[in-house]
Amino acid sequence: MFTTERYPLLLFFDGECAFCNRWVNRVREADHAHRMRFGTKQGHTFQKVAQFRPDLAQVDSVVLVKRRPDGGEDYLIRSVAVHEAIRDLPPFWFFRLMLTLFPTPIADLGYRIFSKLRAPLFGKWSHCRVPLEQDKHLFLD
């Protein structure tokens, strides 16, 4: 199990992607309920997830682990993961609306296209982010 009752969502992202890091910062700031923790896809925790679910290791996407009421976990990717991650976050109302209006295959196509363009447009970091001291409890290695 990778989630807890206290933190029912665990969002994995590309820690070397400049856009992804900025987006995660905005999500973290908007998550006033502190229901979400974060980890990079380059980290040890995601490597454990990949051992359990090897299909996720090859996906060029955020991966959201969501705790079910029965204690089990669902693994969401692409637009479905983003939609679930921002569901209760008011600053993202427009993106939630867009993801609701577009069928998942079309939203996933848009996600795939953007995923290919994010590094050329926003750049990559040579290292993964180091969380601020006050946020360390929200970031897994």
Backbone as JSON Lines, residues from 0, in Angstrom:
{"i":0,"aa":"M","n":[0.83,-1.19,0.0],"ca":[0.0,0.0,0.0],"c":[0.88,1.26,0.0]}
{"i":1,"aa":"F","n":[0.49,2.2,-0.84],"ca":[1.28,3.42,-0.98],"c":[0.54,4.65,-0.44]}
{"i":2,"aa":"T","n":[-0.76,4.51,-0.19],"ca":[-1.55,5.62,0.34],"c":[-1.96,5.29,1.77]}
{"i":3,"aa":"T","n":[-2.48,6.3,2.45],"ca":[-2.98,6.12,3.8],"c":[-4.33,6.82,3.91]}
{"i":4,"aa":"E","n":[-5.03,6.61,5.01],"ca":[-6.29,7.33,5.2],"c":[-6.04,8.83,5.25]}
{"i":5,"aa":"R","n":[-4.96,9.22,5.87],"ca":[-4.62,10.65,5.98],"c":[-4.26,11.24,4.62]}
{"i":6,"aa":"Y","n":[-3.54,10.48,3.81],"ca":[-3.11,10.91,2.48],"c":[-3.63,9.91,1.45]}
{"i":7,"aa":"P","n":[-4.89,10.06,1.02],"ca":[-5.48,9.09,0.1],"c":[-4.99,9.2,-1.35]}
{"i":8,"aa":"L","n":[-4.23,10.24,-1.66],"ca":[-3.72,10.42,-3.02],"c":[-2.2,10.53,-3.0]}
{"i":9,"aa":"L","n":[-1.57,9.87,-3.95],"ca":[-0.12,9.94,-4.11],"c":[0.15,10.19,-5.59]}
{"i":10,"aa":"L","n":[0.71,11.35,-5.89],"ca":[0.93,11.77,-7.27],"c":[2.41,11.67,-7.62]}
{"i":11,"aa":"F","n":[2.71,10.84,-8.62],"ca":[4.08,10.72,-9.12],"c":[4.2,11.55,-10.4]}
{"i":12,"aa":"F","n":[5.32,12.26,-10.52],"ca":[5.55,13.14,-11.66],"c":[7.01,13.07,-12.07]}
{"i":13,"aa":"D","n":[7.32,13.59,-13.24],"ca":[8.69,13.63,-13.74],"c":[9.44,14.72,-12.99]}
{"i":14,"aa":"G","n":[10.31,14.33,-12.09],"ca":[11.02,15.28,-11.25],"c":[12.04,16.13,-11.98]}
{"i":15,"aa":"E","n":[12.37,15.77,-13.21],"ca":[13.33,16.54,-14.0],"c":[12.64,17.52,-14.94]}
{"i":16,"aa":"C","n":[11.32,17.45,-15.02],"ca":[10.54,18.3,-15.92],"c":[10.22,19.63,-15.23]}
{"i":17,"aa":"A","n":[10.66,20.73,-15.82],"ca":[10.44,22.05,-15.23],"c":[8.94,22.36,-15.13]}
{"i":18,"aa":"F","n":[8.17,22.07,-16.17],"ca":[6.73,22.31,-16.13],"c":[6.08,21.47,-15.03]}
{"i":19,"aa":"C","n":[6.43,20.2,-14.96],"ca":[5.83,19.3,-13.96],"c":[6.09,19.8,-12.55]}
{"i":20,"aa":"N","n":[7.29,20.28,-12.29],"ca":[7.62,20.8,-10.97],"c":[6.79,22.03,-10.63]}
{"i":21,"aa":"R","n":[6.61,22.92,-11.59],"ca":[5.79,24.11,-11.35],"c":[4.33,23.71,-11.12]}
{"i":22,"aa":"W","n":[3.83,22.75,-11.91],"ca":[2.46,22.3,-11.77],"c":[2.25,21.65,-10.4]}
{"i":23,"aa":"V","n":[3.17,20.81,-9.97],"ca":[3.07,20.17,-8.66],"c":[3.09,21.23,-7.55]}
{"i":24,"aa":"N","n":[3.89,22.26,-7.69],"ca":[3.89,23.34,-6.7],"c":[2.51,23.98,-6.6]}
{"i":25,"aa":"R","n":[1.88,24.24,-7.73],"ca":[0.54,24.85,-7.72],"c":[-0.48,23.91,-7.1]}
{"i":26,"aa":"V","n":[-0.41,22.63,-7.42],"ca":[-1.33,21.66,-6.84],"c":[-1.12,21.58,-5.33]}
{"i":27,"aa":"R","n":[0.12,21.5,-4.89],"ca":[0.43,21.43,-3.46],"c":[-0.11,22.66,-2.73]}
{"i":28,"aa":"E","n":[0.08,23.83,-3.3],"ca":[-0.41,25.06,-2.68],"c":[-1.94,25.1,-2.62]}
{"i":29,"aa":"A","n":[-2.6,24.55,-3.62],"ca":[-4.07,24.56,-3.67],"c":[-4.71,23.48,-2.81]}
{"i":30,"aa":"D","n":[-3.94,22.47,-2.44],"ca":[-4.47,21.34,-1.67],"c":[-4.51,21.7,-0.18]}
{"i":31,"aa":"H","n":[-5.44,22.56,0.19],"ca":[-5.54,23.02,1.57],"c":[-5.93,21.9,2.53]}
{"i":32,"aa":"A","n":[-6.56,20.86,2.04],"ca":[-6.92,19.72,2.88],"c":[-5.72,18.79,3.12]}
{"i":33,"aa":"H","n":[-4.63,19.04,2.4],"ca":[-3.42,18.21,2.52],"c":[-3.75,16.73,2.38]}
{"i":34,"aa":"R","n":[-4.49,16.4,1.32],"ca":[-4.9,15.02,1.08],"c":[-3.93,14.29,0.16]}
{"i":35,"aa":"M","n":[-2.95,15.01,-0.35],"ca":[-2.07,14.45,-1.39],"c":[-0.61,14.52,-0.97]}
{"i":36,"aa":"R","n":[0.1,13.43,-1.3],"ca":[1.56,13.43,-1.2],"c":[2.1,13.3,-2.62]}
{"i":37,"aa":"F","n":[3.4,13.52,-2.76],"ca":[4.02,13.58,-4.07],"c":[5.31,12.77,-4.09]}
{"i":38,"aa":"G","n":[5.65,12.3,-5.25],"ca":[6.91,11.6,-5.45],"c":[7.32,11.72,-6.9]}
{"i":39,"aa":"T","n":[8.62,11.66,-7.13],"ca":[9.09,11.71,-8.52],"c":[9.12,10.3,-9.09]}
{"i":40,"aa":"K","n":[8.99,10.24,-10.39],"ca":[9.05,8.95,-11.06],"c":[10.48,8.4,-11.05]}
{"i":41,"aa":"Q","n":[11.45,9.24,-10.69],"ca":[12.83,8.81,-10.6],"c":[13.17,8.3,-9.19]}
{"i":42,"aa":"G","n":[12.23,8.41,-8.25],"ca":[12.5,8.09,-6.85],"c":[12.31,6.63,-6.48]}
{"i":43,"aa":"H","n":[12.72,6.3,-5.27],"ca":[12.65,4.92,-4.77],"c":[11.21,4.43,-4.62]}
{"i":44,"aa":"T","n":[10.32,5.3,-4.17],"ca":[8.93,4.88,-3.97],"c":[8.3,4.49,-5.28]}
{"i":45,"aa":"F","n":[8.54,5.26,-6.34],"ca":[7.97,4.9,-7.63],"c":[8.59,3.6,-8.16]}
{"i":46,"aa":"Q","n":[9.84,3.36,-7.84],"ca":[10.46,2.1,-8.26],"c":[9.74,0.91,-7.62]}
{"i":47,"aa":"K","n":[9.28,1.09,-6.38],"ca":[8.49,0.04,-5.73],"c":[7.15,-0.14,-6.43]}
{"i":48,"aa":"V","n":[6.53,0.97,-6.81],"ca":[5.27,0.9,-7.56],"c":[5.5,0.16,-8.88]}
{"i":49,"aa":"A","n":[6.59,0.48,-9.55],"ca":[6.9,-0.14,-10.84],"c":[7.16,-1.64,-10.71]}
{"i":50,"aa":"Q","n":[7.68,-2.07,-9.58],"ca":[7.86,-3.51,-9.36],"c":[6.5,-4.19,-9.23]}
{"i":51,"aa":"F","n":[5.59,-3.51,-8.57],"ca":[4.24,-4.02,-8.37],"c":[3.41,-3.9,-9.65]}
{"i":52,"aa":"R","n":[3.61,-2.8,-10.37],"ca":[2.88,-2.53,-11.62],"c":[3.86,-2.13,-12.72]}
{"i":53,"aa":"P","n":[4.54,-3.1,-13.36],"ca":[5.55,-2.79,-14.37],"c":[5.02,-1.98,-15.55]}
{"i":54,"aa":"D","n":[3.73,-2.1,-15.84],"ca":[3.15,-1.35,-16.95],"c":[3.23,0.16,-16.74]}
{"i":55,"aa":"L","n":[3.3,0.6,-15.5],"ca":[3.35,2.04,-15.22],"c":[4.73,2.63,-15.43]}
{"i":56,"aa":"A","n":[5.77,1.8,-15.4],"ca":[7.14,2.29,-15.55],"c":[7.38,2.88,-16.94]}
{"i":57,"aa":"Q","n":[6.67,2.4,-17.93],"ca":[6.89,2.85,-19.31],"c":[5.96,3.98,-19.74]}
{"i":58,"aa":"V","n":[5.05,4.37,-18.88],"ca":[4.06,5.39,-19.23],"c":[4.67,6.77,-19.05]}
{"i":59,"aa":"D","n":[4.64,7.59,-20.11],"ca":[5.12,8.97,-20.03],"c":[3.97,9.84,-19.54]}
{"i":60,"aa":"S","n":[3.72,9.77,-18.25],"ca":[2.56,10.44,-17.68],"c":[2.73,10.57,-16.19]}
{"i":61,"aa":"V","n":[1.94,11.47,-15.62],"ca":[1.81,11.44,-14.16],"c":[1.09,10.15,-13.81]}
{"i":62,"aa":"V","n":[1.35,9.65,-12.63],"ca":[0.67,8.46,-12.13],"c":[0.08,8.84,-10.78]}
{"i":63,"aa":"L","n":[-1.22,8.65,-10.63],"ca":[-1.89,8.95,-9.37],"c":[-2.35,7.65,-8.74]}
{"i":64,"aa":"V","n":[-1.91,7.44,-7.52],"ca":[-2.37,6.29,-6.74],"c":[-3.48,6.83,-5.84]}
{"i":65,"aa":"K","n":[-4.66,6.24,-5.97],"ca":[-5.83,6.72,-5.24],"c":[-6.36,5.61,-4.33]}
{"i":66,"aa":"R","n":[-6.51,5.93,-3.08],"ca":[-7.01,4.97,-2.09],"c":[-8.53,4.83,-2.25]}
{"i":67,"aa":"R","n":[-8.98,3.58,-2.28],"ca":[-10.41,3.29,-2.33],"c":[-10.97,3.18,-0.91]}
{"i":68,"aa":"P","n":[-12.28,3.32,-0.75],"ca":[-12.88,3.17,0.59],"c":[-12.57,1.83,1.25]}
{"i":69,"aa":"D","n":[-12.38,0.78,0.45],"ca":[-12.08,-0.54,1.03],"c":[-10.59,-0.71,1.38]}
{"i":70,"aa":"G","n":[-9.8,0.35,1.19],"ca":[-8.37,0.3,1.51],"c":[-7.49,-0.1,0.34]}
{"i":71,"aa":"G","n":[-8.1,-0.6,-0.74],"ca":[-7.34,-0.91,-1.95],"c":[-6.91,0.36,-2.66]}
{"i":72,"aa":"E","n":[-6.18,0.2,-3.72],"ca":[-5.69,1.37,-4.46],"c":[-5.95,1.22,-5.95]}
{"i":73,"aa":"D","n":[-6.27,2.35,-6.57],"ca":[-6.4,2.43,-8.03],"c":[-5.23,3.24,-8.55]}
{"i":74,"aa":"Y","n":[-4.79,2.9,-9.76],"ca":[-3.67,3.59,-10.4],"c":[-4.21,4.29,-11.64]}
{"i":75,"aa":"L","n":[-4.12,5.62,-11.64],"ca":[-4.66,6.43,-12.72],"c":[-3.53,7.12,-13.46]}
{"i":76,"aa":"I","n":[-3.7,7.3,-14.77],"ca":[-2.68,7.96,-15.59],"c":[-3.32,9.0,-16.49]}
{"i":77,"aa":"R","n":[-2.48,9.8,-17.07],"ca":[-2.84,10.83,-18.03],"c":[-3.98,11.73,-17.53]}
{"i":78,"aa":"S","n":[-4.94,12.01,-18.4],"ca":[-5.97,12.99,-18.07],"c":[-6.84,12.55,-16.9]}
{"i":79,"aa":"V","n":[-7.05,11.27,-16.74],"ca":[-7.86,10.79,-15.61],"c":[-7.14,11.07,-14.29]}
{"i":80,"aa":"A","n":[-5.82,10.9,-14.28],"ca":[-5.03,11.19,-13.08],"c":[-5.06,12.68,-12.77]}
{"i":81,"aa":"V","n":[-4.88,13.5,-13.79],"ca":[-4.9,14.95,-13.58],"c":[-6.27,15.39,-13.08]}
{"i":82,"aa":"H","n":[-7.32,14.89,-13.7],"ca":[-8.68,15.26,-13.31],"c":[-8.95,14.91,-11.85]}
{"i":83,"aa":"E","n":[-8.54,13.73,-11.43],"ca":[-8.75,13.31,-10.05],"c":[-7.89,14.14,-9.08]}
{"i":84,"aa":"A","n":[-6.66,14.45,-9.48],"ca":[-5.76,15.21,-8.61],"c":[-6.29,16.62,-8.36]}
{"i":85,"aa":"I","n":[-6.91,17.23,-9.35],"ca":[-7.37,18.62,-9.2],"c":[-8.86,18.73,-8.88]}
{"i":86,"aa":"R","n":[-9.51,17.6,-8.65],"ca":[-10.96,17.59,-8.48],"c":[-11.48,18.59,-7.46]}
{"i":87,"aa":"D","n":[-10.92,18.66,-6.3],"ca":[-11.42,19.53,-5.24],"c":[-10.57,20.79,-5.04]}
{"i":88,"aa":"L","n":[-9.84,21.18,-6.08],"ca":[-8.95,22.33,-5.95],"c":[-9.5,23.51,-6.75]}
{"i":89,"aa":"P","n":[-10.07,24.52,-6.06],"ca":[-10.72,25.64,-6.75],"c":[-9.91,26.35,-7.82]}
{"i":90,"aa":"P","n":[-8.59,26.57,-7.65],"ca":[-7.87,27.29,-8.7],"c":[-7.86,26.57,-10.06]}
{"i":91,"aa":"F","n":[-8.2,25.3,-10.07],"ca":[-8.15,24.53,-11.3],"c":[-9.53,24.3,-11.91]}
{"i":92,"aa":"W","n":[-10.52,25.13,-11.58],"ca":[-11.89,24.91,-12.04],"c":[-11.98,24.86,-13.56]}
{"i":93,"aa":"F","n":[-11.23,25.7,-14.26],"ca":[-11.31,25.73,-15.72],"c":[-10.79,24.41,-16.32]}
{"i":94,"aa":"F","n":[-9.69,23.91,-15.8],"ca":[-9.13,22.65,-16.31],"c":[-10.04,21.47,-15.98]}
{"i":95,"aa":"R","n":[-10.66,21.51,-14.8],"ca":[-11.63,20.45,-14.47],"c":[-12.79,20.47,-15.46]}
{"i":96,"aa":"L","n":[-13.25,21.66,-15.78],"ca":[-14.35,21.8,-16.74],"c":[-13.94,21.24,-18.1]}
{"i":97,"aa":"M","n":[-12.76,21.58,-18.56],"ca":[-12.28,21.08,-19.85],"c":[-12.17,19.55,-19.84]}
{"i":98,"aa":"L","n":[-11.64,19.01,-18.77],"ca":[-11.48,17.56,-18.68],"c":[-12.83,16.85,-18.56]}
{"i":99,"aa":"T","n":[-13.82,17.55,-18.06],"ca":[-15.17,16.98,-17.98],"c":[-15.86,17.02,-19.34]}
{"i":100,"aa":"L","n":[-15.61,18.09,-20.1],"ca":[-16.27,18.25,-21.4],"c":[-15.71,17.31,-22.46]}
{"i":101,"aa":"F","n":[-14.41,17.09,-22.43],"ca":[-13.79,16.25,-23.46],"c":[-13.8,14.79,-23.04]}
{"i":102,"aa":"P","n":[-14.17,13.9,-23.94],"ca":[-14.1,12.47,-23.62],"c":[-12.65,12.07,-23.31]}
{"i":103,"aa":"T","n":[-12.49,11.07,-22.47],"ca":[-11.15,10.65,-22.03],"c":[-10.19,10.37,-23.19]}
{"i":104,"aa":"P","n":[-10.6,9.67,-24.26],"ca":[-9.63,9.45,-25.35],"c":[-9.09,10.74,-25.97]}
{"i":105,"aa":"I","n":[-9.95,11.75,-26.09],"ca":[-9.51,13.02,-26.66],"c":[-8.62,13.76,-25.66]}
{"i":106,"aa":"A","n":[-9.01,13.77,-24.39],"ca":[-8.19,14.4,-23.36],"c":[-6.83,13.72,-23.26]}
{"i":107,"aa":"D","n":[-6.82,12.38,-23.36],"ca":[-5.54,11.65,-23.3],"c":[-4.67,11.96,-24.52]}
{"i":108,"aa":"L","n":[-5.29,12.14,-25.68],"ca":[-4.52,12.52,-26.87],"c":[-3.86,13.88,-26.64]}
{"i":109,"aa":"G","n":[-4.63,14.84,-26.11],"ca":[-4.06,16.15,-25.79],"c":[-2.93,16.03,-24.78]}
{"i":110,"aa":"Y","n":[-3.11,15.15,-23.79],"ca":[-2.07,14.94,-22.79],"c":[-0.81,14.39,-23.44]}
{"i":111,"aa":"R","n":[-0.97,13.41,-24.33],"ca":[0.2,12.81,-25.0],"c":[0.95,13.84,-25.84]}
{"i":112,"aa":"I","n":[0.2,14.68,-26.55],"ca":[0.84,15.71,-27.38],"c":[1.6,16.68,-26.5]}
{"i":113,"aa":"F","n":[0.95,17.16,-25.43],"ca":[1.62,18.09,-24.53],"c":[2.84,17.44,-23.87]}
{"i":114,"aa":"S","n":[2.73,16.17,-23.54],"ca":[3.83,15.45,-22.9],"c":[5.08,15.44,-23.79]}
{"i":115,"aa":"K","n":[4.87,15.33,-25.08],"ca":[6.01,15.34,-26.02],"c":[6.62,16.74,-26.15]}
{"i":116,"aa":"L","n":[5.81,17.78,-25.91],"ca":[6.27,19.15,-26.1],"c":[6.78,19.83,-24.83]}
{"i":117,"aa":"R","n":[6.51,19.24,-23.67],"ca":[6.81,19.92,-22.41],"c":[8.31,20.19,-22.23]}
{"i":118,"aa":"A","n":[9.17,19.22,-22.55],"ca":[10.61,19.43,-22.38],"c":[11.14,20.5,-23.33]}
{"i":119,"aa":"P","n":[10.8,20.44,-24.64],"ca":[11.29,21.51,-25.52],"c":[10.76,22.9,-25.15]}
{"i":120,"aa":"L","n":[9.52,22.96,-24.67],"ca":[8.92,24.25,-24.34],"c":[9.38,24.81,-22.99]}
{"i":121,"aa":"F","n":[9.48,23.96,-21.99],"ca":[9.73,24.42,-20.63],"c":[11.08,24.01,-20.07]}
{"i":122,"aa":"G","n":[11.75,23.06,-20.73],"ca":[13.06,22.63,-20.29],"c":[13.03,21.48,-19.3]}
{"i":123,"aa":"K","n":[14.22,20.95,-19.05],"ca":[14.39,19.87,-18.08],"c":[15.45,20.3,-17.09]}
{"i":124,"aa":"W","n":[15.33,19.79,-15.88],"ca":[16.34,20.03,-14.87],"c":[17.31,18.87,-14.9]}
{"i":125,"aa":"S","n":[18.53,19.11,-14.48],"ca":[19.53,18.04,-14.46],"c":[19.4,17.17,-13.21]}
{"i":126,"aa":"H","n":[18.48,17.55,-12.32],"ca":[18.29,16.81,-11.07],"c":[16.82,16.93,-10.65]}
{"i":127,"aa":"C","n":[16.39,16.06,-9.79],"ca":[15.03,16.13,-9.26],"c":[14.94,17.2,-8.18]}
{"i":128,"aa":"R","n":[13.76,17.68,-7.94],"ca":[13.53,18.75,-6.97],"c":[13.89,18.31,-5.56]}
{"i":129,"aa":"V","n":[14.26,19.27,-4.77],"ca":[14.48,19.06,-3.35],"c":[13.38,19.85,-2.64]}
{"i":130,"aa":"P","n":[12.49,19.18,-1.92],"ca":[11.38,19.91,-1.29],"c":[11.87,20.84,-0.18]}
{"i":131,"aa":"L","n":[11.1,21.9,0.03],"ca":[11.39,22.8,1.13],"c":[11.19,22.07,2.45]}
{"i":132,"aa":"E","n":[11.85,22.53,3.47],"ca":[11.79,21.86,4.78],"c":[10.35,21.66,5.26]}
{"i":133,"aa":"Q","n":[9.52,22.69,5.11],"ca":[8.14,22.6,5.6],"c":[7.28,21.65,4.77]}
{"i":134,"aa":"D","n":[7.76,21.24,3.61],"ca":[6.99,20.35,2.73],"c":[7.54,18.93,2.68]}
{"i":135,"aa":"K","n":[8.6,18.65,3.38],"ca":[9.25,17.34,3.27],"c":[8.32,16.19,3.59]}
{"i":136,"aa":"H","n":[7.37,16.39,4.51],"ca":[6.44,15.3,4.86],"c":[5.48,14.96,3.71]}
{"i":137,"aa":"L","n":[5.37,15.86,2.74],"ca":[4.48,15.63,1.61],"c":[5.18,14.96,0.42]}
{"i":138,"aa":"F","n":[6.5,14.87,0.46],"ca":[7.27,14.32,-0.66],"c":[7.96,13.03,-0.25]}
{"i":139,"aa":"L","n":[7.76,12.0,-1.04],"ca":[8.38,10.71,-0.8],"c":[9.59,10.56,-1.69]}
{"i":140,"aa":"D","n":[10.57,9.84,-1.21],"ca":[11.78,9.6,-2.0],"c":[11.54,8.46,-2.96]}
